[in-house]
Amino acid sequence: MFSLESTATPTATALDELVPSRYALKVGDIDVLVVSDGVLPLPTKMLGHNVEPSERAEWFEEMYLPQDAFDWALNVMVVRSGDRTILIDAGLGTDPDLQLPRAGQLIRRLGASGIDLAEITDVVITHMHMDHIGGLLVDGVKERLRPDLRIHIAASEVEFWKSPDFTRTNMPQGFPDALRATATHFWSEYGSFVHTFEDEHEVAPGVTVRRTGGHTPGHSVVRLASGGEALTFAGDAVFAVGFEQPNWHNGFEHDPEESARVRIALLRELAGTGEMLVATHLPFPSIGRVSADGDAFRWVPVFWDF
């Protein structure tokens, strides 16, 4: 199984990559591996479509980022607690219609990390957007998974995707149709594997998934706690701009006002506890902590531990 030692060197069959794509750490007795699924190029307005373009441009300029489009990170976690090996989200997979060749790397990179898909006992889906479930739909993946695999999703998320509402989102052309199609495909393939929960559920010792809502009605976060240490995988509750500008609306949020409320409450909670944070779309490996900064927040990345 993976550990700080076993993931240090790729397996003999892995393609060597100049840029690191996985990062291992411990949370008490829980083993954690953050894996990059790649990057997703999107228009910059996606990070704050409710503000003036000039205000948005100022933030991107201060961050030394391009003004028209930039790369969203896609981060996934693998967690081992007790006898459970848990995949938290599953990346984008492949969607040739959207032409996103730099994403969808998860399955290859799990193999490069020495992780056999048959070892995975549980999958937690923070929400059913395609960049969180698509990896399970890659050809040949389902056949390599355990027949007793358990997939944990909030009940309200499952209900939402029966007839999803996109009226308050602000997505690039093609994405709503792709999201609907991927969610439908996922349910047809994995509906019998799904175990739903209402508000909170313990997946394994020290691994708890909690529904927050906001981004989607059943959006959830996952908290790891062991030996006095803790880490929260925030899914899409927090984006790169969300620390300094927590009230900016993201184009993929189905309820922007509720998303902002959820984001602020979560960041306040994390600033108060000082525990670690990982989020899907923060720059890889995205491990950091949160500090309060007046009415806003500051992300404090951890120092890499070699």
C-alpha positions as CSV (number, residue, x, y, z in Angstrom):
1,M,0.0,0.0,0.0
2,F,1.1,3.6,-0.4
3,S,3.1,5.4,2.2
4,L,5.7,8.2,2.3
5,E,8.3,5.6,1.3
6,S,6.4,3.5,-1.3
7,T,5.3,6.5,-3.3
8,A,8.7,8.2,-3.4
9,T,9.8,6.3,-6.6
10,P,7.5,5.5,-9.6
11,T,6.9,1.8,-10.4
12,A,8.9,0.3,-13.2
13,T,5.9,0.5,-15.6
14,A,5.2,4.2,-14.8
15,L,5.9,7.0,-17.1
16,D,8.4,9.3,-15.4
17,E,7.1,12.9,-15.1
18,L,9.2,15.9,-14.6
19,V,6.4,17.7,-12.7
20,P,5.3,15.9,-9.5
21,S,1.8,14.6,-9.6
22,R,1.3,13.0,-6.1
23,Y,2.1,14.0,-2.6
24,A,1.9,11.8,0.5
25,L,1.4,12.8,4.1
26,K,0.1,11.4,7.4
27,V,-2.8,12.7,9.4
28,G,-2.2,10.9,12.7
29,D,-2.5,7.2,11.8
30,I,-4.3,7.9,8.5
31,D,-2.3,7.7,5.3
32,V,-3.1,10.3,2.7
33,L,-2.1,10.7,-0.9
34,V,-3.0,13.8,-2.9
35,V,-3.0,13.0,-6.7
36,S,-3.2,15.5,-9.5
37,D,-5.8,14.6,-12.2
38,G,-4.3,17.3,-14.4
39,V,-5.5,20.8,-15.1
40,L,-8.7,22.3,-16.7
41,P,-8.3,25.5,-18.7
42,L,-11.3,27.8,-18.2
43,P,-12.2,31.5,-18.7
44,T,-11.1,33.8,-15.9
45,K,-14.6,35.1,-15.4
46,M,-15.5,31.7,-14.0
47,L,-14.0,32.7,-10.7
48,G,-16.1,35.8,-10.2
49,H,-18.9,36.4,-12.7
50,N,-20.7,38.7,-10.2
51,V,-18.0,41.4,-10.1
52,E,-16.9,44.0,-12.6
53,P,-14.3,42.8,-15.2
54,S,-11.9,45.4,-14.0
55,E,-12.0,44.2,-10.4
56,R,-11.5,40.6,-11.6
57,A,-8.7,41.6,-13.8
58,E,-7.0,43.4,-10.9
59,W,-6.9,40.2,-8.9
60,F,-5.5,38.1,-11.7
61,E,-2.8,40.8,-12.3
62,E,-1.8,40.8,-8.7
63,M,-1.6,37.0,-8.8
64,Y,0.6,37.1,-12.0
65,L,-2.1,35.1,-13.8
66,P,-3.3,35.5,-17.4
67,Q,-6.3,37.7,-17.9
68,D,-8.3,35.6,-20.4
69,A,-8.0,31.9,-19.3
70,F,-6.1,30.0,-16.6
71,D,-5.6,26.4,-15.5
72,W,-7.7,25.1,-12.7
73,A,-6.0,22.3,-10.8
74,L,-7.8,19.0,-10.4
75,N,-6.9,17.3,-7.1
76,V,-8.1,13.9,-5.8
77,M,-7.2,12.1,-2.6
78,V,-6.6,8.5,-1.6
79,V,-6.9,7.7,2.1
80,R,-6.1,4.6,4.1
81,S,-7.7,4.2,7.5
82,G,-7.8,0.8,9.2
83,D,-8.7,-1.8,6.6
84,R,-10.4,0.8,4.3
85,T,-8.8,2.4,1.2
86,I,-10.9,5.3,0.2
87,L,-10.8,7.3,-3.1
88,I,-12.1,10.8,-2.6
89,D,-13.5,12.0,-5.9
90,A,-12.5,10.5,-9.2
91,G,-11.3,13.2,-11.5
92,L,-12.5,14.2,-15.0
93,G,-12.0,11.0,-17.0
94,T,-12.3,11.7,-20.8
95,D,-14.7,13.8,-22.7
96,P,-13.5,14.2,-26.3
97,D,-16.3,16.7,-27.1
98,L,-14.8,19.2,-24.6
99,Q,-11.2,18.7,-25.8
100,L,-9.5,18.7,-22.4
101,P,-6.4,16.5,-23.0
102,R,-4.4,17.9,-20.0
103,A,-7.0,16.5,-17.5
104,G,-8.2,13.0,-16.8
105,Q,-4.8,11.6,-15.6
106,L,-6.0,10.0,-12.4
107,I,-6.1,6.3,-13.4
108,R,-2.6,6.4,-14.9
109,R,-1.2,8.3,-11.9
110,L,-2.8,5.9,-9.4
111,G,-1.0,3.1,-11.3
112,A,2.3,5.1,-11.1
113,S,1.7,5.4,-7.4
114,G,1.5,1.6,-7.0
115,I,-2.3,1.7,-6.2
116,D,-4.3,-1.2,-7.6
117,L,-7.9,-0.2,-8.3
118,A,-9.0,-3.5,-6.7
119,E,-7.6,-2.2,-3.4
120,I,-10.2,0.6,-3.2
121,T,-13.0,-0.3,-0.8
122,D,-14.8,3.0,-0.8
123,V,-15.3,6.0,-3.0
124,V,-16.6,9.3,-1.6
125,I,-18.1,11.7,-4.2
126,T,-18.2,15.3,-3.0
127,H,-20.6,16.1,-5.8
128,M,-21.6,14.8,-9.2
129,H,-20.0,17.3,-11.5
130,M,-18.1,15.5,-14.2
131,D,-14.6,16.5,-12.9
132,H,-15.4,14.5,-9.7
133,I,-16.9,11.3,-11.2
134,G,-15.5,11.0,-14.7
135,G,-12.5,8.9,-13.8
136,L,-14.8,6.0,-12.9
137,L,-16.2,6.1,-16.4
138,V,-12.9,5.5,-18.2
139,D,-13.0,2.4,-20.3
140,G,-11.9,-0.7,-18.3
141,V,-12.0,0.9,-14.9
142,K,-15.3,-0.6,-13.6
143,E,-14.0,-4.1,-14.4
144,R,-11.0,-3.5,-12.2
145,L,-12.9,-2.3,-9.2
146,R,-14.2,-4.6,-6.4
147,P,-17.7,-5.9,-6.8
148,D,-18.5,-4.9,-3.2
149,L,-17.2,-1.3,-3.7
150,R,-19.2,1.3,-1.8
151,I,-19.7,4.8,-3.3
152,H,-20.9,7.4,-0.8
153,I,-22.9,10.4,-2.0
154,A,-25.3,12.7,-0.2
155,A,-29.0,11.7,-0.9
156,S,-29.8,15.3,-1.9
157,E,-27.1,15.2,-4.5
158,V,-28.5,12.1,-6.1
159,E,-32.0,13.6,-6.1
160,F,-30.7,16.8,-7.7
161,W,-29.2,15.1,-10.7
162,K,-32.5,13.4,-11.6
163,S,-33.5,16.8,-13.0
164,P,-30.6,19.3,-12.5
165,D,-31.2,23.1,-12.5
166,F,-28.6,25.2,-14.3
167,T,-30.5,28.5,-14.3
168,R,-28.2,30.2,-11.8
169,T,-24.9,28.9,-13.2
170,N,-22.6,30.7,-15.6
171,M,-20.7,28.0,-17.5
172,P,-18.9,27.9,-20.8
173,Q,-20.9,26.6,-23.7
174,G,-21.2,22.8,-23.8
175,F,-20.6,22.2,-20.1
176,P,-24.2,21.9,-18.9
177,D,-24.9,19.2,-21.5
178,A,-21.7,17.4,-20.7
179,L,-22.4,17.6,-16.9
180,R,-25.9,16.2,-17.4
181,A,-24.7,13.4,-19.7
182,T,-21.9,12.4,-17.4
183,A,-24.1,12.3,-14.3
184,T,-26.6,10.1,-16.1
185,H,-23.9,7.8,-17.4
186,F,-22.4,7.6,-13.9
187,W,-25.7,6.6,-12.3
188,S,-26.4,4.0,-15.0
189,E,-23.0,2.4,-14.3
190,Y,-22.7,2.8,-10.6
191,G,-26.2,3.3,-9.1
192,S,-26.2,-0.1,-7.5
193,F,-22.9,0.7,-5.7
194,V,-24.1,4.0,-4.2
195,H,-24.8,4.3,-0.5
196,T,-26.5,7.6,0.4
197,F,-26.4,9.6,3.6
198,E,-28.4,12.6,4.7
199,D,-26.1,15.0,6.6
200,E,-23.1,13.2,7.9
201,H,-21.6,9.7,7.6
202,E,-18.5,8.0,9.0
203,V,-16.9,6.1,6.1
204,A,-14.0,4.7,8.1
205,P,-12.3,5.4,11.5
206,G,-11.6,9.1,11.5
207,V,-13.0,9.7,8.0
208,T,-16.3,11.6,8.0
209,V,-18.2,13.0,5.0
210,R,-20.5,16.0,5.7
211,R,-23.0,17.6,3.4
212,T,-22.6,21.4,3.1
213,G,-24.8,22.2,0.1
214,G,-24.2,25.4,-1.8
215,H,-22.1,24.5,-4.8
216,T,-24.7,21.8,-5.5
217,P,-27.5,20.8,-3.1
218,G,-25.6,17.7,-1.9
219,H,-22.1,19.0,-2.1
220,S,-20.0,17.5,0.7
221,V,-16.6,17.8,2.4
222,V,-14.5,15.1,3.9
223,R,-12.7,15.5,7.3
224,L,-9.9,13.3,8.4
225,A,-9.1,13.3,12.1
226,S,-6.5,11.1,13.9
227,G,-4.0,11.5,16.7
228,G,-4.9,15.2,17.3
229,E,-4.4,16.1,13.7
230,A,-7.0,16.9,11.1
231,L,-7.4,17.7,7.4
232,T,-10.5,18.7,5.4
233,F,-11.0,17.9,1.7
234,A,-13.2,20.8,0.7
235,G,-14.2,19.7,-2.8
236,D,-15.5,22.8,-4.6
237,A,-16.4,24.8,-1.6
238,V,-13.2,26.8,-1.9
239,F,-11.5,28.1,-5.0
240,A,-8.2,30.0,-5.3
241,V,-9.9,33.4,-5.2
242,G,-12.2,32.4,-2.4
243,F,-9.9,33.3,0.4
244,E,-9.4,37.0,-0.5
245,Q,-12.8,37.3,-2.1
246,P,-15.1,34.8,-0.5
247,N,-18.3,36.5,-1.9
248,W,-17.3,36.1,-5.5
249,H,-19.5,33.7,-7.4
250,N,-18.1,30.8,-9.3
251,G,-19.7,29.9,-12.6
252,F,-20.3,26.3,-11.6
253,E,-22.2,27.1,-8.5
254,H,-25.9,26.2,-8.7
255,D,-26.7,28.4,-5.7
256,P,-24.1,31.2,-5.6
257,E,-25.4,33.0,-2.5
258,E,-25.5,29.7,-0.5
259,S,-22.1,28.8,-1.8
260,A,-20.6,32.0,-0.5
261,R,-22.3,31.3,2.9
262,V,-20.9,27.8,3.0
263,R,-17.4,28.9,1.9
264,I,-17.2,31.6,4.6
265,A,-18.5,29.3,7.4
266,L,-16.0,26.6,6.4
267,L,-13.1,29.0,6.1
268,R,-13.9,30.5,9.6
269,E,-14.1,27.0,11.0
270,L,-10.7,26.0,9.5
271,A,-9.1,29.3,10.6
272,G,-10.3,28.6,14.1
273,T,-9.0,25.0,14.3
274,G,-5.8,25.5,12.3
275,E,-6.2,22.1,10.6
276,M,-5.1,21.4,7.1
277,L,-7.1,22.0,3.9
278,V,-7.1,20.4,0.5
279,A,-9.4,21.4,-2.2
280,T,-10.1,20.2,-5.7
281,H,-9.1,23.4,-7.6
282,L,-6.3,24.9,-5.5
283,P,-2.8,24.6,-7.0
284,F,-1.4,21.1,-6.5
285,P,-0.8,19.7,-4.0
286,S,-3.1,22.3,-2.4
287,I,-2.2,21.4,1.2
288,G,-2.4,24.5,3.4
289,R,-4.1,26.2,6.3
290,V,-6.4,29.1,6.6
291,S,-5.9,32.4,8.5
292,A,-8.5,35.0,9.1
293,D,-7.7,38.4,7.5
294,G,-10.4,40.9,8.6
295,D,-13.6,40.0,6.8
296,A,-11.6,37.8,4.4
297,F,-9.0,35.0,4.7
298,R,-5.5,34.0,3.7
299,W,-4.3,30.7,2.5
300,V,-1.1,29.5,4.0
301,P,0.5,26.7,1.9
302,V,2.4,24.0,3.9
303,F,6.1,23.6,3.2
304,W,6.8,20.6,1.1
305,D,8.1,17.7,3.2
306,F,10.6,15.5,1.4
